Amino acid sequence: MPADMVVNAIIVAMVANASKCSNNIYHVGSSMRNPIKYMNIADYGYKYFTEMPWMDKNRKPVKVGTFTILDMPSFKRYIFIHYLLPLKGFKLLNKICCQHFQKRYLEFNRKIQAAMRLVDLYGPYLSFNGVFDDRNMEKVEMAAKTIDSFAIAYCKRKLLCFPGDIKTVIDVMPPDMVVNAIIVSMAANVNQCYNNIYHVGSSLSNPIRYLNIRDYGCKYFKETPWMDKNGEPVKVGTFTMLDMASFKRYIFIHYLLTLKGFKLLNTICCQHFLKRYLEFNGKIQVAMRLVDFYRRYLFFNGVFGDRNMETLERAAKQGGAEMDLFYFDPKMIDWEDYFTNVHFPGIVKYIFKVKQCIV
C-alpha cells in the first residue's frame, strides 16, 4: 500500500475508535481487493527504466535488461555459479599474491554476504502465497466516507433519519479547488520561509447547511431516482435530522426492541436464525458507529476563517497567476448546481458500481 494511504488509515482508525476500548486489528493491504504480483512490478519497472534510463556519473544512460524472478533453489545456484565460485577463485589469487587484493576481496565478500542476508530476511515474504483479510479495514473505510455515505443510503431508502442540527453550517469544498489552492500556495511561498496556515473552506465565505444538502438530495433523487436490481425506481421520502436523544429513542423503538425479540425467537428455535440475527445486529452496530464517528461534526456550530486564502488569492492575481485555471474562491460556487449536476450524478455513476456496505 502507498505510505500516505497507510497513514490515512491509521488516522481514520484512531478517530473511529476514539473513546472506545477496541481490540480491532486493521490490516491495511491490497492483496485481497486489488492484488498485484511480483511479475507486474517487474514489468512496470522494466518499462519505466527502459523509457527513462538512469544516468551514470558520466551522464550516459544505463540500459536495463529483463528482470527475472527465480525460486529459492535456482537463485542459490545462480549466486553460487556467478558469484561464490569467482569469489573463491579471487580468494585463492589473493593468497598467491600475498594478500595484495585483500581490500577488494573483503569488499566483494561483504557485498555478497549483505545480498544473502537480504534474501534470508525477505525470503518468507517473497515466497508467501497467501492474502490478508482486510474486512475490518473495509468497515472503517465505510465509516470514513462523508456526504457520499448518506447520499447512497438515502437514495436506496436505507436511511430515513440521522442525528444532527439541520441548521449547522458544514465546511465543504470541491476537491479540484482544494488541489488548486495547494498548487497556488506552493507557488506563492516557494523559496520563502513562511508559517502561513491556509484553511481551504466555505463555511465563512459561502456557507451551506445540512438543510440545503438535504433539500438538494431530496429534489435530485425524486427527479432522477436510483434503479434497483429489478430495474424499478426507488421512491425516496423526506430525510429527517433528529437531536441525539430523539435519534436514540427512534433506534431503540424501531430496531433494538425488534432485535431483542428476534434474539429471543432465535433462542427458542435453537439458534436456527443465528446467522440472520448476527447480520441484523452487525448492521445496527455499524450504524451506531457511524453516529459516534460523525456526531462531533453534525452538531458543530463553528465556522472557519479563510482570510489567509483570500490574501493568497489576491496575491496570486496580482502576480499574474492563471486564476481561470487554478481557481479556488468558494464564493463562486453555486451549491445547488454543484450538488445536483456534479456531486450526486458522480456518486450514482461511479460509487454505485462498487459494492456498498451501507445500512
Secondary structure, 3 states (H helix, E strand, C coil): CCHHHHHHHHHHHHHHCCCCCCCCCCCCCCCCCCCCCHHHHHHHHHHHHHHCCCECCCCCECCCCCCCCCCHHHHHHHHHHHHHHHHHHHHHHHHHCCCCCHHHHHHHHHHHHHHHHHHHHHHHHHCCCCCCCCHHHHHHHHHHCCHHHHHHHHHCCCCCEEECCCCCEECCCCHHHHHHHHHHHHHHCCCCCCCCCCCCCCCCCCCEEHHHHHHHHHHHHHHCCCECCCCCECCCCCCEEECHHHHHHHHHHHHHHHHHHHHHHHHHCCCCCHHHHHHHHHHHHHHHHHHHHHHHHHCCCCCCCCHHHHHHHHHHHHCCCCCCCCCCCHHHCCHHHHHHHHHHHHHHHHHCCCCCCCC
